[in-house]
Amino acid sequence: MKTATPTGIELAENRRDASWKIIILLFVLLIIFIFSFALGRYPVAPGELLRVLIAQVVPLEATWNDTVETVIFQVRLPRIFAAILVGAALSAAGAAYQGMFKNPLVSPDILGASAGAGFGAALGIFFSFSMFGIQLMAFVGGLLAVGLTYAISIRIRHDPMLALVLAGIMIGSLFSATISCIKYIADPYDKLPAITFWLMGSLASISQRDVYMVLAPILLGGILLYLLRWRLNVMAMGEEEARVLGINTTLMKTIVIVCCTLMTAAAVSISGMIGWVGLVIPHLARMIVGPNYQVLLPASILLGGAYLLLVDNLARLLASMELPLGILTALIGVPFFLYLLLNSKWGWK
């Protein structure tokens, strides 16, 4: 029995449909982006917000006080950009890893990047480093963890993918144990609360410098992944098929790991450990646009940025005290993932 293959017209319609979905996702992100400026403890009216933003391009008479500009550009703008960058980075890394490992349960911390970053940050807080020092330690810790994972995995020849996952689990557990050790010996009245709060994830103390610091590694990793998106389609078919089609699978895996590690370590270094974004959002993007990485990767980036920005807005508004992002992403992500598991028609295939 012959299998029907899509015609040229059907392929064109599919591409057009996917393009419209990407445009809609971009529009959703822009709406959340604009409304995020008006939300918070210090209310900013939409009209006033619009005038302040337009005044940055076209000269207007200032009918607002300096506090409004300070809140918009010094407090909310860095935080909004940070939420978009972190969400996009984690989601893109998760989508790339899920295709490379051919496993729907893979997330950006599969190779130990988050645990390594947590160890670096905990060590920085323990030794009373500055905020920049803590973030730098977190970034280096994430790179170190993945570097150790990769160095161990390449020495195991019989099943490289399984070796990579197992090495990542072991290195992640090792760094998690060191985090627990640091928390155990830390000052319970000063250092321990700071370490605990950082590990739960938050964007409360984000500044413009933090955004600039992570912009380069996140953009570098994201652009490289986007340029390699058609190769990710081939890698998702399996290593043997990829080799037959002329892909250097070893080099490709190395590039994907480096890109995802740069993005994940940079994101975690300023936000703390935020789970479920890189696991759930790629599945949601796959439900919307399909498994083709030509559109799946852009959709994951847009959805990840919009999702974490929305969650960060909820974290600021739901309670009198700001809620940690890691708690909210788990409360939202777990029920959604259970829904995916219980409805097989939306599954991996």
LINKAPE-V73954 format. One record per backbone hydrogen bond with DSSP energy under -0.5 kcal/mol. CO is the residue of the C=O (numbers start at 1). NH is the residue of the N-H. E is the energy in kcal/mol with one decimal. If there is no record, write none. Layout:
BEGIN
co;nh;e
CO;NH;E
CO;NH;E
END
This chain:
BEGIN
co;nh;e
7;11;-2.4
8;12;-2.2
9;13;-2.4
10;14;-2.4
11;15;-2.4
12;16;-2.4
13;17;-2.7
14;18;-2.5
15;19;-2.3
16;20;-2.2
17;21;-1.9
18;22;-2.1
19;23;-2.2
20;24;-2.4
21;25;-2.4
22;26;-2.3
23;27;-2.3
24;28;-2.4
25;29;-2.3
26;30;-2.2
27;31;-2.1
28;32;-2.4
29;33;-2.5
30;34;-2.3
31;35;-2.4
32;36;-1.7
33;37;-0.6
34;37;-1.0
34;38;-0.5
35;38;-0.7
35;39;-0.5
36;39;-0.6
38;44;-0.9
41;43;-0.8
45;49;-2.8
46;50;-2.5
47;51;-2.2
48;52;-2.3
49;53;-2.2
50;54;-2.5
51;55;-2.1
53;56;-1.1
54;57;-2.0
54;58;-3.3
61;63;-0.7
65;68;-0.8
65;69;-1.0
66;70;-2.3
67;71;-2.7
68;72;-2.4
69;73;-2.8
69;74;-0.5
70;74;-2.0
70;75;-0.9
71;75;-0.7
71;76;-2.8
72;77;-2.2
75;79;-1.1
76;80;-2.8
77;81;-2.4
78;82;-2.4
79;83;-2.4
80;84;-2.1
81;85;-2.6
82;86;-2.9
83;87;-2.5
84;88;-2.5
85;89;-2.6
86;90;-2.5
87;91;-2.1
88;92;-2.6
89;93;-2.4
90;94;-2.2
91;95;-2.4
92;96;-2.3
93;97;-2.4
94;98;-2.4
95;99;-1.7
96;100;-2.4
97;101;-3.0
98;102;-0.7
98;103;-1.3
103;106;-1.2
107;110;-1.9
109;112;-1.6
112;116;-2.5
113;117;-2.4
114;118;-2.6
115;119;-2.2
116;120;-2.3
117;121;-2.6
118;122;-2.6
119;123;-2.4
120;124;-2.2
121;125;-2.7
122;126;-2.4
123;127;-1.9
124;129;-2.8
125;128;-1.5
130;134;-2.6
131;135;-2.4
132;136;-2.5
133;137;-2.5
134;138;-2.3
135;139;-2.4
136;140;-2.6
137;141;-2.7
138;142;-2.2
139;143;-1.9
140;144;-2.7
141;145;-2.3
142;146;-1.9
143;147;-2.4
144;148;-2.4
145;149;-2.2
146;150;-2.7
147;151;-2.4
148;152;-2.1
149;153;-2.3
150;154;-1.9
152;155;-1.1
153;156;-1.7
155;157;-0.6
159;163;-2.6
160;164;-2.2
161;165;-2.2
162;166;-2.7
163;167;-2.6
164;168;-2.2
165;169;-2.3
166;170;-2.4
167;171;-2.8
168;172;-2.6
169;173;-2.3
170;174;-2.3
171;175;-2.5
172;176;-2.2
173;177;-2.1
174;178;-1.8
175;179;-2.0
176;180;-2.1
177;181;-2.0
178;182;-2.5
179;183;-2.5
180;184;-1.9
181;185;-1.7
182;186;-1.0
187;190;-0.9
187;192;-2.9
190;194;-1.2
191;195;-2.6
192;196;-2.6
193;197;-2.6
194;198;-2.2
195;199;-2.3
196;200;-1.1
197;201;-0.6
198;201;-1.2
198;273;-0.7
200;326;-2.3
201;325;-2.0
203;206;-1.2
207;211;-1.6
208;212;-2.4
209;213;-2.1
210;214;-1.5
211;215;-1.2
212;216;-0.7
214;218;-1.9
215;219;-2.6
216;220;-2.8
217;221;-2.4
218;222;-2.5
219;223;-2.8
220;224;-2.0
221;225;-2.1
222;226;-2.3
223;227;-2.3
224;228;-1.4
226;229;-1.3
228;231;-0.5
228;232;-1.6
229;233;-1.2
230;234;-1.3
231;235;-2.7
232;236;-2.0
234;237;-1.3
235;238;-1.3
238;242;-2.1
239;243;-2.4
240;244;-2.1
241;245;-1.7
242;247;-2.7
243;246;-1.7
247;249;-1.4
248;252;-2.6
249;253;-2.7
250;254;-2.0
251;255;-2.4
252;256;-2.5
253;257;-2.6
254;258;-2.5
255;259;-2.7
256;260;-2.8
257;261;-2.4
258;262;-2.5
259;263;-2.2
260;264;-2.8
261;265;-2.8
262;266;-2.0
263;267;-2.3
264;268;-2.9
265;269;-1.8
266;270;-0.8
267;270;-0.9
267;271;-1.5
268;272;-2.4
271;202;-2.4
272;274;-1.0
273;275;-0.6
276;280;-2.5
277;281;-1.7
279;283;-0.5
280;283;-0.5
280;284;-2.0
281;285;-2.8
282;286;-2.1
283;287;-2.0
284;288;-1.4
285;289;-2.9
285;290;-0.5
286;290;-1.4
292;295;-1.6
292;296;-3.1
293;297;-1.2
295;299;-2.2
296;300;-2.5
297;301;-2.2
298;302;-2.4
299;303;-2.8
300;304;-2.7
301;305;-2.2
302;306;-2.3
303;307;-2.9
304;308;-2.3
305;309;-1.8
306;310;-2.2
307;311;-2.6
308;312;-2.5
309;313;-1.9
310;314;-2.0
311;315;-2.4
312;316;-1.4
313;317;-1.1
314;318;-2.6
315;323;-1.7
324;328;-1.5
325;329;-2.9
326;330;-1.3
327;331;-2.3
328;332;-2.2
329;333;-2.7
330;334;-2.3
331;335;-0.5
332;336;-1.3
333;337;-2.6
334;338;-2.3
335;339;-2.0
336;340;-1.9
337;341;-2.2
338;342;-2.2
339;343;-1.2
342;344;-0.6
343;346;-2.0
344;347;-2.1
END
